[in-house]
């Protein structure tokens, strides 16, 4: 277990973590979707949201203050919204983003959040949004940092968790500056702002890059919240990149548009013939029956289904982390939308970052489908091992990877032993497009003996990781001759570049 007093990390895969955040109102298991509760106009009872399995919700402290004032301070936010779990409050930053300003000063807002005893409090920040010029964005970041510093210094030691709001938008240098400054101030939890506009513009890749820019500045033990990310398609990516909690009102906003959440997007209720779900709503109504309901009742029922759909998605992501298959799950989800597929490049470009928290050994075999899988953290770790492998032998044999693993138990290796009587003095390697060279001696180490690969005719120039490992393997070892199948087009592509002076021989 790793973490701090606030956050216990129990299990990880990629940058995703299953953990426990300790609050004044119980434990929150991450990753966690945080439903938005409207403090005045909420139509799905908070108790129902708790019953579904959400232990943390977020509500708006600014709207609460405007509508309840002193009453909220006397009762506390838990009684105001009738929720006995943990509560996060947004201080009004979203209203600033929408309307340009709010009629309250940051110290007043912070004092109100302290008095209503919210579990997670956020300083009144100035969101940068999307499309702001760098200079203007910098001024917003500096304003937010100034407000956050003052708020954090004036906080009470009452168990409330103050969250540092990260700003900067698509200006990743500002995101990094904002994040590092908040960490240096001592915030135990951070939140990344402004992704709603990114997602409304389908700028998923920019969102992923923004998350990475922030995460690289955050110590591993500090949890990260993502504002406004409630679509099931973005949740797996957000978690894989290191977001621990994420809030959204999407369940209700979509319902008002007649949009029904599925595991690969949303569907207009009018277009649905059969419900692909068995939650309490979909079990109670047929699509026709749901369409016939009175407008407000219909909206609430769709919203309720949407909550179940989001909860199911989070649970699937958690299971993928437990099984060590988050990479596979994320890549499967990426195919739901072309813009979402662009986020894969952020994963492949940051494999070293993802490698840090990915277990070096897993209980289950991993699946390798296509060229993107060469960037899996487990695969990158194995390549690094092979690049440091040193052999004292002068003769090398390279063969295709066998079906039987590890390689020394395979029929192919038995055939080599019959063909080469001095096999003990020969360095034997199998190869895989994804794993690169697999020396016999480490062919039983994860994932060399714990993977299944698709048997496609891969193009060798699509595998730069293989090329790098292949070159370093020959540089680190002094072979005088190499046996291989000269009809193997994939291998021939790399054999062209081995050091001069090494004799190439066919063993076929």
C-alpha positions as CSV (number, residue, x, y, z in Angstrom):
1,X,0.0,0.0,0.0
2,X,1.2,3.5,-0.9
3,X,-0.2,6.9,-0.1
4,X,-0.6,9.5,2.6
5,X,-2.9,9.9,5.6
6,X,-5.6,11.1,3.2
7,X,-5.3,8.6,0.4
8,X,-4.4,4.9,0.6
9,X,-3.5,3.3,-2.7
10,X,-4.4,-0.4,-2.8
11,X,-3.9,-1.4,-6.4
12,X,-2.7,0.2,-9.7
13,X,-2.5,-0.3,-13.4
14,X,-1.2,2.2,-15.9
15,X,-1.7,5.4,-13.9
16,X,-5.1,4.3,-12.6
17,X,-5.4,3.6,-8.9
18,X,-7.9,1.8,-6.7
19,X,-7.6,3.5,-3.4
20,X,-9.4,4.9,-0.4
21,X,-9.8,8.6,0.4
22,X,-10.6,9.2,4.1
23,X,-13.1,11.9,4.9
24,X,-15.2,13.2,7.8
25,X,-18.1,11.3,6.4
26,X,-16.6,7.9,5.6
27,X,-14.3,6.3,3.1
28,X,-14.4,6.9,-0.7
29,X,-13.2,4.2,-2.9
30,X,-11.5,5.4,-6.1
31,X,-11.9,5.7,-9.0
32,X,-15.1,7.4,-8.1
33,X,-17.7,9.2,-10.2
34,X,-19.1,12.2,-8.2
35,X,-22.7,13.1,-9.3
36,X,-23.6,16.7,-9.2
37,X,-26.5,17.6,-6.8
38,X,-28.3,20.8,-7.4
39,X,-28.9,22.4,-4.0
40,X,-32.2,23.9,-5.0
41,X,-33.6,22.1,-8.1
42,X,-32.5,18.5,-7.6
43,X,-35.2,16.1,-8.8
44,X,-33.5,12.8,-8.2
45,X,-33.4,12.4,-4.3
46,X,-29.9,12.5,-2.9
47,X,-30.8,9.4,-0.8
48,X,-31.6,7.5,-4.0
49,X,-28.1,8.5,-5.4
50,X,-26.6,7.2,-2.1
51,X,-28.6,4.0,-2.5
52,X,-27.3,3.3,-6.0
53,X,-23.8,3.3,-4.5
54,X,-22.4,6.8,-4.8
55,X,-20.6,7.8,-1.5
56,X,-19.5,11.2,-2.6
57,X,-21.5,13.9,-4.4
58,X,-20.7,17.5,-5.4
59,X,-22.9,20.5,-5.0
60,X,-22.5,24.2,-5.6
61,X,-21.6,26.3,-2.6
62,X,-22.2,29.6,-4.4
63,X,-25.8,28.6,-5.4
64,X,-26.3,27.3,-1.8
65,X,-25.1,30.6,-0.3
66,X,-27.4,32.6,-2.6
67,X,-30.5,30.6,-1.8
68,X,-30.0,29.5,1.9
69,X,-27.5,32.0,3.3
70,X,-27.3,31.8,7.2
71,X,-29.7,28.8,7.2
72,X,-27.0,26.7,5.4
73,X,-24.4,27.8,7.9
74,X,-26.6,26.7,10.8
75,X,-27.7,23.4,9.3
76,X,-24.7,22.4,7.4
77,X,-24.5,21.3,3.8
78,X,-25.4,17.6,4.6
79,X,-28.8,18.6,5.9
80,X,-29.4,21.1,3.1
81,X,-29.0,18.5,0.4
82,X,-30.1,15.6,2.6
83,X,-27.0,13.4,2.0
84,X,-25.2,11.5,4.7
85,X,-22.2,10.6,2.7
86,X,-19.2,12.8,1.8
87,X,-19.8,16.1,0.0
88,X,-17.6,18.2,-2.3
89,X,-18.5,21.8,-3.0
90,X,-17.6,23.8,-6.0
91,X,-17.2,27.4,-4.9
92,X,-18.6,29.1,-8.0
93,X,-15.8,28.6,-10.5
94,X,-18.2,27.2,-13.0
95,X,-20.4,30.3,-12.7
96,X,-17.3,32.4,-13.3
97,X,-16.6,30.4,-16.5
98,X,-20.2,30.7,-17.6
99,X,-21.0,34.3,-16.7
100,X,-17.7,36.0,-16.2
101,X,-18.0,36.9,-12.5
102,X,-19.8,36.2,-9.3
103,X,-21.0,38.5,-6.5
104,X,-18.8,37.2,-3.8
105,X,-15.1,37.5,-2.8
106,X,-12.9,34.4,-2.5
107,X,-12.4,34.9,1.3
108,X,-16.1,35.1,1.8
109,X,-16.7,31.9,-0.2
110,X,-14.0,30.1,1.7
111,X,-15.5,31.1,5.0
112,X,-18.9,29.9,3.9
113,X,-17.5,26.5,2.8
114,X,-15.8,26.1,6.2
115,X,-19.0,26.9,8.0
116,X,-21.3,24.5,6.1
117,X,-18.8,21.7,6.9
118,X,-18.3,20.4,3.4
119,X,-15.9,17.4,3.3
120,X,-14.1,18.6,0.2
121,X,-13.8,22.4,-0.3
122,X,-12.5,24.3,-3.3
123,X,-11.2,27.9,-3.4
124,X,-13.1,30.3,-5.6
125,X,-10.9,30.0,-8.7
126,X,-10.9,31.7,-12.1
127,X,-11.2,28.9,-14.7
128,X,-9.2,29.4,-17.9
129,X,-11.6,27.5,-20.0
130,X,-10.7,26.7,-23.6
131,X,-9.5,29.1,-26.3
132,X,-8.1,31.8,-24.1
133,X,-4.8,33.5,-25.3
134,X,-1.7,32.5,-23.3
135,X,-1.2,35.9,-21.7
136,X,-4.8,36.0,-20.5
137,X,-4.7,32.4,-19.3
138,X,-1.5,33.2,-17.4
139,X,-3.3,36.0,-15.5
140,X,-6.2,33.6,-14.6
141,X,-3.7,31.0,-13.4
142,X,-1.8,33.6,-11.3
143,X,-5.1,34.9,-9.8
144,X,-6.2,31.3,-8.9
145,X,-2.9,30.6,-7.3
146,X,-3.0,33.8,-5.2
147,X,-6.6,33.0,-4.0
148,X,-5.7,29.3,-3.4
149,X,-2.6,30.2,-1.3
150,X,-4.6,32.6,0.9
151,X,-7.5,30.2,1.3
152,X,-5.2,27.3,2.2
153,X,-3.3,29.3,4.8
154,X,-6.5,30.5,6.4
155,X,-8.2,27.0,6.5
156,X,-9.3,25.4,9.8
157,X,-7.8,22.1,10.9
158,X,-11.3,20.4,11.1
159,X,-10.8,17.4,8.8
160,X,-12.0,19.3,5.7
161,X,-10.0,18.5,2.6
162,X,-9.1,21.6,0.6
163,X,-8.6,20.9,-3.1
164,X,-6.2,22.9,-5.1
165,X,-7.7,24.0,-8.5
166,X,-5.4,23.5,-11.5
167,X,-5.9,25.9,-14.4
168,X,-4.2,26.6,-17.7
169,X,-6.4,24.9,-20.2
170,X,-4.7,23.9,-23.4
171,X,-1.5,25.8,-22.4
172,X,0.3,22.9,-20.9
173,X,3.2,24.9,-19.5
174,X,0.7,26.9,-17.5
175,X,-1.0,23.7,-16.3
176,X,2.4,22.4,-15.1
177,X,3.2,25.7,-13.4
178,X,-0.2,25.8,-11.7
179,X,0.1,22.2,-10.5
180,X,3.6,22.5,-9.1
181,X,2.7,25.7,-7.3
182,X,-0.4,24.1,-5.6
183,X,1.7,21.0,-4.6
184,X,4.3,23.4,-3.1
185,X,1.6,25.1,-1.1
186,X,0.8,21.8,0.6
187,X,-2.6,20.9,-0.9
188,X,-3.3,17.2,-0.2
189,X,-5.7,16.9,-3.2
190,X,-5.8,18.7,-6.5
191,X,-8.5,19.2,-9.2
192,X,-8.0,19.8,-12.9
193,X,-10.3,22.4,-14.3
194,X,-11.9,23.4,-17.6
195,X,-12.3,20.0,-19.4
196,X,-16.0,20.4,-20.1
197,X,-15.3,22.7,-23.0
198,X,-12.6,20.4,-24.3
199,X,-15.1,17.5,-24.4
200,X,-17.9,19.6,-25.9
201,X,-15.5,20.3,-28.7
202,X,-14.5,16.7,-28.9
203,X,-10.9,17.7,-28.1
204,X,-10.2,14.4,-26.2
205,X,-6.6,14.4,-27.1
206,X,-6.0,17.8,-25.7
207,X,-7.8,16.7,-22.5
208,X,-5.5,13.7,-22.2
209,X,-2.4,16.0,-22.8
210,X,-3.7,18.4,-20.1
211,X,-4.1,15.5,-17.6
212,X,-0.5,14.3,-18.3
213,X,0.9,17.8,-18.0
214,X,-0.6,18.0,-14.5
215,X,0.1,14.5,-13.4
216,X,3.8,14.7,-14.1
217,X,4.0,17.5,-11.4
218,X,2.0,15.6,-8.8
219,X,3.5,13.3,-6.2
220,X,2.1,9.8,-6.5
221,X,0.4,10.0,-3.1
222,X,-1.8,13.0,-4.0
223,X,-5.3,12.2,-5.5
224,X,-6.5,14.1,-8.6
225,X,-10.1,15.2,-9.3
226,X,-11.3,16.0,-12.8
227,X,-14.0,18.6,-13.1
228,X,-16.9,17.9,-15.5
229,X,-15.9,14.5,-16.9
230,X,-18.9,12.2,-16.7
231,X,-19.3,10.4,-20.0
232,X,-18.6,6.7,-19.8
233,X,-16.3,7.0,-22.9
234,X,-13.9,9.4,-21.2
235,X,-13.9,7.7,-17.8
236,X,-11.6,4.8,-18.7
237,X,-9.1,7.2,-20.2
238,X,-9.3,9.7,-17.3
239,X,-8.6,6.8,-14.9
240,X,-5.8,5.3,-17.0
241,X,-4.1,8.7,-17.1
242,X,-4.3,9.1,-13.3
243,X,-7.6,10.8,-12.4
244,X,-9.0,9.4,-9.1
245,X,-12.4,11.2,-8.9
246,X,-14.4,13.0,-11.5
247,X,-17.7,14.9,-11.3
248,X,-20.4,15.7,-13.8
249,X,-24.1,16.6,-14.1
250,X,-24.1,14.6,-17.4
251,X,-26.6,12.1,-16.1
252,X,-29.3,14.8,-15.8
253,X,-28.2,17.1,-18.7
254,X,-28.3,14.1,-21.1
255,X,-31.7,13.1,-19.7
256,X,-33.1,16.5,-20.4
257,X,-32.1,16.0,-24.1
258,X,-33.6,12.6,-24.2
259,X,-30.2,11.0,-24.3
260,X,-29.8,7.5,-22.9
261,X,-26.2,6.5,-21.9
262,X,-24.9,3.2,-23.3
263,X,-21.4,1.7,-22.9
264,X,-20.3,3.1,-26.2
265,X,-21.9,6.5,-26.2
266,X,-25.5,7.9,-25.9
267,X,-28.6,7.1,-27.9
268,X,-31.7,9.3,-28.4
269,X,-34.6,7.6,-26.6
270,X,-36.7,8.0,-29.8
271,X,-34.2,5.7,-31.6
272,X,-34.1,2.8,-29.1
273,X,-36.1,-0.4,-29.8
274,X,-34.7,-2.6,-27.0
275,X,-32.9,-1.4,-23.9
276,X,-29.4,-2.9,-23.7
277,X,-29.5,-2.7,-19.9
278,X,-31.2,-4.4,-17.0
279,X,-31.1,-1.6,-14.4
280,X,-34.2,-0.9,-12.4
281,X,-35.5,1.6,-15.0
282,X,-34.8,-0.6,-18.0
283,X,-36.4,-3.6,-16.2
284,X,-39.5,-1.6,-15.4
285,X,-40.2,-0.1,-18.8
286,X,-40.1,-0.9,-22.5
287,X,-38.7,2.0,-24.6
288,X,-42.2,2.7,-25.8
289,X,-43.5,2.9,-22.2
290,X,-40.7,5.2,-21.2
291,X,-41.4,7.5,-24.1
292,X,-45.0,7.8,-23.1
293,X,-44.3,9.1,-19.6
294,X,-45.0,12.7,-18.6
295,X,-42.0,14.9,-19.4
296,X,-40.5,15.4,-16.0
297,X,-41.0,11.8,-14.9
298,X,-39.4,10.7,-18.2
299,X,-36.4,12.9,-17.6
300,X,-35.9,11.6,-14.1
301,X,-36.2,8.0,-15.2
302,X,-33.6,8.5,-18.0
303,X,-31.4,10.3,-15.5
304,X,-31.7,7.4,-13.1
305,X,-30.7,4.9,-15.8
306,X,-27.8,7.2,-16.7
307,X,-26.5,7.1,-13.2
308,X,-26.6,3.3,-13.2
309,X,-24.8,3.3,-16.6
310,X,-22.0,5.5,-15.3
311,X,-21.7,3.4,-12.1
312,X,-21.4,0.3,-14.2
313,X,-18.7,1.9,-16.3
314,X,-16.7,2.9,-13.2
315,X,-17.1,-0.7,-11.9
316,X,-15.8,-2.1,-15.2
317,X,-12.8,0.1,-15.0
318,X,-12.1,-1.0,-11.4
319,X,-12.3,-4.7,-12.5
320,X,-9.9,-4.0,-15.3
321,X,-7.4,-2.6,-12.8
322,X,-7.8,-5.6,-10.6
323,X,-7.2,-7.9,-13.5
324,X,-4.3,-5.9,-14.9
325,X,-6.2,-5.3,-18.1
326,X,-6.8,-1.5,-18.1
327,X,-4.7,-1.0,-21.2
328,X,-6.8,-3.5,-23.1
329,X,-10.0,-2.0,-21.8
330,X,-9.0,1.5,-22.8
331,X,-8.0,0.6,-26.3
332,X,-11.3,-1.3,-26.8
333,X,-13.2,1.8,-25.6
334,X,-11.2,4.1,-27.9
335,X,-12.9,2.7,-31.0
336,X,-16.2,4.1,-30.0
337,X,-15.4,7.5,-31.6
338,X,-12.6,8.6,-34.0
339,X,-11.7,11.6,-31.8
340,X,-11.5,9.3,-28.8
341,X,-9.1,7.1,-30.7
342,X,-6.7,10.0,-30.9
343,X,-6.1,9.7,-27.2
344,X,-4.2,6.5,-27.8
345,X,-1.3,8.5,-29.1
346,X,-1.0,10.2,-25.7
347,X,-0.8,6.8,-24.1
348,X,1.9,5.5,-26.5
349,X,3.9,8.8,-26.2
350,X,3.9,8.5,-22.4
351,X,4.6,4.8,-21.8
352,X,7.5,5.6,-19.4
353,X,5.0,7.6,-17.2
354,X,2.5,4.8,-17.3
355,X,5.2,2.2,-16.5
356,X,5.9,3.6,-13.1
357,X,2.6,2.4,-11.5
358,X,2.0,-0.6,-13.7
359,X,2.9,-3.9,-11.9
360,X,6.0,-5.5,-13.3
361,X,4.4,-8.9,-12.9
362,X,0.7,-9.9,-13.3
363,X,-1.3,-13.0,-12.5
364,X,-3.0,-13.1,-15.9
365,X,-1.6,-13.2,-19.4
366,X,-1.9,-10.0,-21.4
367,X,-3.4,-9.8,-24.9
368,X,-1.5,-8.2,-27.8
369,X,-3.5,-7.2,-30.8
370,X,-1.9,-4.5,-32.9
371,X,1.1,-2.2,-33.3
372,X,-0.1,0.1,-30.5
373,X,0.4,-2.7,-28.0
374,X,4.2,-2.4,-28.3
375,X,3.9,0.6,-26.0
376,X,2.2,-1.2,-23.2
377,X,4.1,-0.5,-20.0
378,X,4.7,-4.2,-19.4
379,X,6.1,-4.6,-22.9
380,X,8.4,-1.6,-22.5
381,X,9.7,-3.0,-19.2
382,X,10.6,-6.2,-21.0
383,X,12.3,-4.4,-23.8
384,X,14.5,-2.6,-21.2
385,X,15.5,-5.9,-19.7
386,X,16.5,-7.3,-23.1
387,X,18.4,-4.2,-24.0
388,X,20.6,-4.9,-20.9
389,X,21.0,-8.6,-21.6
390,X,24.6,-9.8,-22.1
391,X,25.7,-13.1,-23.5
392,X,29.2,-14.5,-23.7
393,X,28.3,-16.7,-26.6
394,X,29.5,-16.0,-30.1
395,X,26.8,-17.7,-32.1
396,X,23.2,-16.5,-32.1
397,X,20.0,-18.3,-33.4
398,X,16.8,-16.3,-33.9
399,X,13.5,-18.0,-34.5
400,X,9.9,-17.0,-34.5
401,X,8.1,-17.1,-31.1
402,X,6.7,-20.5,-30.4
403,X,3.1,-21.3,-29.2
404,X,4.5,-23.1,-26.2
405,X,5.9,-20.8,-23.5
406,X,8.5,-20.6,-22.1
407,X,10.7,-21.1,-25.2
408,X,12.9,-23.8,-23.6
409,X,9.9,-26.1,-23.4
410,X,8.8,-25.7,-27.0
411,X,8.9,-28.1,-29.8
412,X,10.9,-25.6,-31.8
413,X,13.7,-25.5,-29.3
414,X,13.7,-29.3,-29.2
415,X,14.2,-29.3,-32.9
416,X,17.1,-26.9,-32.6
417,X,18.8,-29.1,-30.0
418,X,18.7,-32.0,-32.5
419,X,20.1,-29.8,-35.3
420,X,22.8,-28.1,-33.2
421,X,24.6,-30.6,-31.0
422,X,26.5,-27.7,-29.3
423,X,23.3,-25.8,-28.5
424,X,24.5,-25.1,-24.9
425,X,27.2,-22.9,-26.4
426,X,24.8,-21.0,-28.6
427,X,22.6,-18.0,-27.7
428,X,19.0,-18.8,-28.7
429,X,16.4,-16.1,-29.0
430,X,12.9,-16.2,-30.2
431,X,11.2,-13.0,-31.4
432,X,7.8,-11.4,-31.3
433,X,6.9,-8.1,-33.1
434,X,5.7,-6.8,-29.8
435,X,8.2,-8.1,-27.3
436,X,11.2,-8.0,-29.6
437,X,13.9,-10.5,-29.0
438,X,13.2,-13.1,-26.3
439,X,16.4,-14.7,-25.0
440,X,15.9,-18.3,-24.0
441,X,17.2,-17.6,-20.4
442,X,14.5,-15.0,-19.7
443,X,11.7,-16.5,-21.8
444,X,9.8,-17.5,-18.6
445,X,9.7,-14.0,-17.2
446,X,6.5,-12.0,-17.4
447,X,5.2,-11.1,-20.0
448,X,7.4,-13.3,-22.3
449,X,5.6,-16.5,-21.1
450,X,2.4,-14.8,-20.2
451,X,0.8,-13.3,-23.3
452,X,-1.3,-14.1,-26.3
453,X,-0.6,-12.4,-29.6
454,X,-2.7,-12.0,-32.7
455,X,-1.0,-13.7,-35.7
456,X,-1.2,-11.0,-38.2
457,X,1.3,-10.1,-40.9
458,X,2.7,-7.1,-39.2
459,X,4.8,-4.5,-41.1
460,X,8.3,-4.3,-39.6
461,X,8.5,-0.5,-40.0
462,X,5.5,-0.2,-37.6
463,X,7.7,-1.5,-34.7
464,X,10.3,1.1,-33.8
465,X,10.5,-0.4,-30.2
466,X,11.6,-3.7,-31.8
467,X,14.2,-1.9,-34.0
468,X,15.7,-0.1,-31.0
469,X,16.0,-3.2,-28.9
470,X,17.4,-5.2,-31.8
471,X,20.1,-2.7,-32.4
472,X,21.0,-2.4,-28.7
473,X,21.1,-6.2,-28.3
474,X,23.7,-6.5,-31.0
475,X,25.7,-3.6,-29.7
476,X,25.9,-5.1,-26.2
477,X,26.9,-8.6,-27.4
478,X,29.8,-9.8,-29.6
479,X,28.3,-12.3,-32.0
480,X,30.3,-13.6,-34.9
481,X,27.5,-15.5,-36.7
482,X,23.7,-15.5,-36.7
483,X,21.4,-18.3,-37.8
484,X,17.9,-17.3,-38.9
485,X,15.2,-18.1,-41.4
486,X,16.2,-16.0,-44.4
487,X,12.6,-16.3,-45.9
488,X,11.2,-14.4,-42.8
489,X,10.4,-11.0,-44.3
490,X,9.8,-9.4,-40.9
491,X,13.1,-10.4,-39.5
492,X,15.0,-9.6,-42.7
493,X,14.0,-6.0,-42.4
494,X,16.1,-5.7,-39.2
495,X,18.8,-8.1,-40.2
496,X,19.9,-5.6,-42.9
497,X,21.3,-3.4,-40.2
498,X,23.3,-5.7,-37.9
499,X,27.0,-4.9,-37.5
500,X,29.2,-5.7,-40.4
501,X,31.4,-8.7,-40.0
502,X,28.7,-10.9,-38.5
503,X,28.1,-13.9,-40.7
504,X,24.4,-14.5,-41.6
505,X,23.5,-18.2,-42.0
506,X,20.2,-20.0,-42.6
507,X,19.2,-22.8,-40.3
508,X,16.2,-23.9,-42.4
